Amino acid sequence: MTPDYFLLLLTGLPYTFAVTGGALLIGALFGFPLLLVRRSKVTILRWTAVMLIAVIRSIPPIVWIFLIFFSIGTGVFPISPLSAALVGFGLIATANMAEIYRGALIAVHHGQTEAAQALNLSPFHTMWDVILPQMVRVCLPVAATYAIGLLKDAAIASTIGVPDLTYQGRHITQMTLQGLSVMGSVGIIYVLISLPIAWIARVTEAHIRKTVSL
């Protein structure tokens, strides 16, 4: 593969980062409110959240992307491939992050809440100062693993025309018929992106472990 083709391949990186980072941000922001609804004492709200999470996680990402882009995007209102990918993967990330948060919350011993109540802390300060730091420590490794999986799944966005890394790799392969070198380079780039994510997660977790105990 020539340097020019390699530079063309790299033009897909911003789109790969945009889909992965954007979806993860959406999931991180909206996953927590969904968790609160999931744990609501109102039965109908709780079971609605349970069913919503189950449905979202049961349908393959490519089906969600196609539903949003080809059905909603063409039948209701126009939507760009990048926007459709962000909505689709953001929806999936929200459901998955809600479950990651739920697992982290369950891991925090109930005695922590009781101790906070004994100290007369308000519900807000109990959650913010006591529960959340411990949740972060528990969910960070799982969230990092999910982020790496999301990075790989985001390649599906190329099927609706998002010019990401996989899209450019396929395009160059069609032009040069050098599938092994091109797609091998794509694979190596994905590995090089994934390794720093895992490393940052480990370093951050180690730092939190020193300051927060369960």
C-alpha positions in Angstrom: 0.0 0.0 0.0 1.4 3.4 -1.0 1.8 6.3 1.3 -1.0 8.1 -0.5 -3.4 5.3 0.1 -2.3 5.0 3.7 -3.1 8.7 4.2 -6.5 8.2 2.6 -7.0 5.3 5.1 -6.2 7.6 8.0 -8.9 10.1 6.8 -11.4 7.6 8.2 -10.0 7.9 11.8 -11.9 11.1 12.8 -15.2 9.4 11.9 -14.3 6.2 13.8 -13.5 8.4 16.8 -16.6 10.5 16.3 -19.0 7.5 16.3 -17.2 5.6 19.1 -16.7 8.6 21.4 -20.0 10.2 20.6 -21.9 7.0 21.3 -20.0 6.4 24.5 -20.6 9.9 25.7 -24.4 9.6 25.0 -24.4 6.2 26.8 -22.5 7.6 29.8 -24.8 10.6 30.1 -28.2 8.9 29.6 -27.3 5.5 31.1 -27.5 6.9 34.6 -31.0 8.4 34.4 -32.1 5.1 32.8 -30.5 3.3 35.8 -32.6 5.4 38.2 -35.8 4.6 36.3 -34.7 0.9 36.3 -34.5 1.1 40.1 -37.7 3.2 40.5 -40.2 2.1 43.2 -42.9 2.8 40.7 -43.6 -0.6 39.2 -44.7 0.5 35.7 -41.6 2.8 35.3 -39.3 0.0 36.6 -40.6 -2.6 34.2 -40.7 -0.2 31.3 -37.0 0.5 31.8 -36.3 -3.3 32.2 -38.1 -4.1 28.9 -36.5 -1.2 27.1 -33.0 -2.3 28.1 -33.8 -5.9 27.2 -35.2 -4.9 23.7 -32.3 -2.6 22.9 -29.7 -5.1 23.9 -31.4 -8.0 22.1 -31.4 -6.4 18.6 -28.1 -6.5 16.7 -26.4 -3.1 16.2 -26.6 -3.4 12.4 -30.3 -3.8 12.6 -30.7 -0.7 14.7 -28.5 1.3 12.3 -30.5 0.1 9.3 -33.8 0.8 11.1 -32.8 4.4 12.0 -31.1 5.3 8.7 -33.3 3.5 6.1 -36.6 3.5 7.9 -36.8 6.6 10.1 -34.2 8.6 8.1 -35.9 8.1 4.7 -39.5 7.8 5.9 -39.9 10.5 8.6 -37.1 13.0 8.4 -33.8 13.2 6.6 -30.8 12.1 8.6 -27.1 11.8 7.7 -25.2 8.5 7.9 -23.1 9.9 10.8 -26.1 11.2 12.7 -27.9 7.8 12.2 -24.8 6.0 13.5 -24.6 8.3 16.6 -28.3 7.8 17.4 -28.1 4.0 16.9 -24.9 3.4 18.8 -25.9 6.0 21.4 -29.1 4.1 22.0 -27.3 0.9 22.4 -24.6 2.4 24.6 -27.3 3.9 26.9 -28.8 0.5 27.6 -25.4 -1.1 28.1 -24.1 1.6 30.3 -27.2 1.5 32.4 -26.5 -2.2 33.1 -22.8 -1.5 33.8 -23.9 1.2 36.3 -26.4 -1.2 37.9 -23.7 -3.8 38.4 -21.4 -1.3 39.9 -24.2 0.0 42.2 -25.0 -3.6 43.4 -21.3 -4.1 44.1 -21.3 -1.2 46.6 -22.1 -2.7 50.0 -25.4 -1.5 51.4 -23.6 -0.7 54.7 -22.1 2.3 52.9 -25.6 3.9 52.6 -26.5 3.0 56.1 -23.2 4.6 57.4 -24.0 7.8 55.4 -27.5 8.0 56.8 -26.0 7.5 60.3 -23.8 10.6 59.6 -27.0 12.5 58.6 -25.8 13.0 55.1 -28.5 14.1 52.6 -29.5 11.6 49.8 -27.6 13.8 47.3 -24.3 13.9 49.3 -24.7 10.1 50.0 -24.8 9.4 46.3 -22.2 12.0 45.3 -19.7 11.6 48.0 -20.1 8.0 49.1 -21.7 5.8 46.4 -20.6 7.3 43.1 -16.8 7.2 43.8 -17.1 3.5 44.6 -19.3 2.9 41.6 -16.7 4.5 39.3 -14.0 2.2 40.7 -16.1 -0.9 40.0 -17.5 0.1 36.6 -14.4 1.6 35.0 -12.8 -1.6 33.9 -16.1 -2.9 32.5 -16.8 0.4 30.8 -13.3 0.4 29.2 -13.9 -3.2 27.9 -17.2 -2.0 26.5 -15.6 1.0 24.9 -13.2 -1.3 23.1 -16.1 -3.4 21.9 -18.0 -0.3 20.8 -14.9 0.8 18.8 -15.1 -2.5 16.9 -18.9 -2.4 16.5 -18.7 1.1 15.2 -17.2 -0.3 12.0 -20.8 -1.2 11.1 -21.4 2.4 10.5 -19.5 2.0 7.2 -22.4 0.0 5.9 -24.6 3.1 5.7 -21.9 5.3 4.2 -20.0 6.7 7.2 -16.5 7.2 5.8 -14.7 5.7 8.8 -11.6 3.5 8.9 -13.3 0.4 7.7 -15.1 2.2 4.9 -11.9 3.7 3.6 -10.2 0.3 3.9 -12.9 -1.3 1.8 -12.8 1.5 -0.7 -9.0 1.3 -1.1 -9.2 -2.5 -1.4 -11.7 -2.1 -4.2 -9.3 0.3 -6.0 -6.1 -1.6 -5.5 -7.2 -5.2 -5.0 -4.7 -5.4 -2.2 -7.1 -6.7 0.5 -4.5 -8.3 2.7 -2.2 -5.3 3.2 -5.0 -2.8 3.4 -7.3 -4.6 5.7 -4.3 -5.8 7.7 -3.4 -2.1 8.2 -6.9 -1.4 9.3 -6.7 -4.2 11.9 -3.4 -2.9 13.2 -4.8 0.6 13.6 -7.7 -0.7 15.6 -5.3 -2.6 17.9 -3.2 0.6 18.3 -6.3 2.5 19.3 -7.6 -0.2 21.7 -4.3 -0.6 23.7 -4.2 3.0 25.0 -7.8 2.8 26.1 -7.1 -0.3 28.1 -3.9 1.2 29.5 -5.6 4.5 30.6 -8.4 2.5 32.2 -5.9 0.4 34.2 -4.0 3.5 35.4 -7.1 5.3 36.3 -8.5 2.3 38.2 -5.2 1.9 40.1 -5.3 5.6 41.1 -9.0 5.3 42.2 -8.2 2.1 44.1 -5.6 4.1 46.2 -8.2 6.7 47.2 -11.5 4.8 47.3 -12.1 1.5 49.1 -15.2 -0.7 49.0 
